[in-house]
Amino acid sequence: MMRAYAVELVRLVCVALCIGVCVVVAGIACTPL
């Protein structure tokens, strides 16, 4: 049971990181140098 919870938690963290990276990249790309 704990293993499934850990897998779900890791998946959630990965998604959050992906979204964070996408937001940062989009922010940098949209910012005029």
Contacts in CASP RR format, 6 or more apart in sequence:
PFRMAT RR
TARGET T0000
AUTHOR 0000-0000-0000
METHOD contacts of the structure
MODEL  1
MMRAYAVELVRLVCVALCIGVCVVVAGIACTPL
END
